[in-house]
Amino acid sequence: MTTERTTDVVVIGSGPGGEGAAMQLSKAGKRVVLIERFGRIGGGCTHWGTIPSKALRFAIYRLTEALNNPLLQNCGINAKPSVAELTKSAQQVIASQETMRRNFYNRNDVEVKFGHARFVDANTISINEGETITADHVIIAVGSRPYHPEDVDFDHPRIFDSDTILSLDRKPHSMTVLGAGVIGCEYASMFRNLAIKINLVNGRGELLDFLDDEISDALGYHMRERGVVIRHHESYEKIEPLDDGVIAHMKSGKHFKTDVLLWAIGRTGNTNDLGLANLGLVPDSRGYLSVNECFQTTVENVFAVGDVIGFPSLASAAYTQGRAAAMRILGTHEDHCKLVGEIPSGIYTSPEISCIGKTEKELTSEKIPYEVGVANFKSLARAQIIGQRVGMLKILFHRETLEILGIHCFGSSASEIIHIGQAIMAQQGSANTIKYFTETTFNYPTMAEAYRVAALNGMNRLF
């Protein structure tokens, strides 16, 4: 028996993008039905992506920090927990996040339905073919998954992707990470900190080439210093799984045999079996949807946000995109399409990276006269105290107006430090200049003091 009903907006997916949209719409009085196929609130971000991977990273960091403590070494402590034991710390965080988000929907009267959503037409959604919902607008926030080429056997117990690697039940001696994008670099750093031998295979000539060159170079240097073997300009010919390992054959003729292989080349939008053909929407070859600056697809009443639209594929960006799409639906005219603005990147390598604004390469290409201010963490008292001397804060600013054009941070707490600069960059006129940092008193000793040091360094270059 099929039931039919109506609502104002249907949101498909309960990850950050869907949540941002649903909360914004419900607070404005819209009737919202959110559909989640996974059976649990939070999407991939909460259950097999951002939260569990960052929880594992923190567990590894705490472990290595403790094992490198001379006091504990003198006491004979030499724990060797398995990856499975380290990932247990994530379960409590996941449960807390899921409960919190379910409460958000309950408090804001957003109806949550579990099942597979499929378009009947641009205004009608079926759920598990047993119920149809008609809505004025639909927001697609279904996320993405690792790309699986047909010639790689992902069912083999020694071949993993970023969704399955957290199920690793024992620590391998060696690992090939195929793909050196953000996910590949994060996991290469993470597992190297567990003393696993890492081959990081990169199809390009440098790591994360969207970063400022100096930051990319610093990442490569410190990963090599930690023992990661980076293989640039390589692409795979075939992947050969064996009982005792995996051989990655390269087109260059090289081959690498390791205990396990982590596939980290590309992702695919979860647009399969959504019935998009019924409304004339055609995803690209990787399953991503095209949208305009207000996150509308080519079908006027259908929006798409988050990883399903591709870059930047950040949880923070998805949430903001969801809110922006909702504001467009609500007809809010206060720059609703500009809500996204400058989005900082957060890359959780070791050390971590965060940046916002222009790179030196971009400013040079655009012929913008700029200057550079740098603070090396090794010179900061706080970094010396906490033993985190590796890293730098780099500020790019206009030579004439002193406007801040870009901020790039590499080192401990980079993803937190960046937000100080982000707040100043968002100011208008003379409030957004490097003088803010030279004329502001920072607590001492702090990592935030790097802004004052970098600003003074940059100002000194002008004279």
Stockholm file with secondary structure:
# STOCKHOLM 1.0

chainA/1-463         MTTERTTDVVVIGSGPGGEGAAMQLSKAGKRVVLIERFGRIGGGCTHWGTIPSKALRFAIYRLTEALNNPLLQNCGINAKPSVAELTKSAQQVIASQETMRRNFYNRNDVEVKFGHARFVDANTISINEGETITADHVIIAVGSRPYHPEDVDFDHPRIFDSDTILSLDRKPHSMTVLGAGVIGCEYASMFRNLAIKINLVNGRGELLDFLDDEISDALGYHMRERGVVIRHHESYEKIEPLDDGVIAHMKSGKHFKTDVLLWAIGRTGNTNDLGLANLGLVPDSRGYLSVNECFQTTVENVFAVGDVIGFPSLASAAYTQGRAAAMRILGTHEDHCKLVGEIPSGIYTSPEISCIGKTEKELTSEKIPYEVGVANFKSLARAQIIGQRVGMLKILFHRETLEILGIHCFGSSASEIIHIGQAIMAQQGSANTIKYFTETTFNYPTMAEAYRVAALNGMNRLF
#=GR chainA/1-463 SS CCEEEEEEEEEECCSHHHHHHHHHHHHTTCCEEEEESSSSTTHHHHHTSHHHHHHHHHHHHHHHHHHTCHHHHHTTCCCCCCHHHHHHHHHHHHHHHHHHHHHHHHHTTCEEEESCEEEEETTEEEETTTEEEEEEEEEECCCEEECCCTTSCTTSTTEEETTTGGGCCSCCSEEEEECCSHHHHHHHHHHHTTTCEEEEECSSSSSSTTSCHHHHHHHHHHHHHTTCEEECSCCEEEEEEETTEEEEEETTSCEEEESEEEECSCEEESCTTSCGGGGTCCCCTTSCCCCCTTCBCSSTTEEECGGGGCTTCCHHHHHHHHHHHHHHHHTCCSSGGGSSCSCCEEECSSSCEEEEECCHHHHHHTTCCEEEEEEEGGGCHHHHHHTCCCEEEEEEEETTTCBEEEEEEEETTHHHHHHHHHHHHTSCGGGSBTHHHHSSCCCSSCSTTHHHHHHHHHHHTTC
#=GC SS_cons         CCEEEEEEEEEECCSHHHHHHHHHHHHTTCCEEEEESSSSTTHHHHHTSHHHHHHHHHHHHHHHHHHTCHHHHHTTCCCCCCHHHHHHHHHHHHHHHHHHHHHHHHHTTCEEEESCEEEEETTEEEETTTEEEEEEEEEECCCEEECCCTTSCTTSTTEEETTTGGGCCSCCSEEEEECCSHHHHHHHHHHHTTTCEEEEECSSSSSSTTSCHHHHHHHHHHHHHTTCEEECSCCEEEEEEETTEEEEEETTSCEEEESEEEECSCEEESCTTSCGGGGTCCCCTTSCCCCCTTCBCSSTTEEECGGGGCTTCCHHHHHHHHHHHHHHHHTCCSSGGGSSCSCCEEECSSSCEEEEECCHHHHHHTTCCEEEEEEEGGGCHHHHHHTCCCEEEEEEEETTTCBEEEEEEEETTHHHHHHHHHHHHTSCGGGSBTHHHHSSCCCSSCSTTHHHHHHHHHHHTTC
//
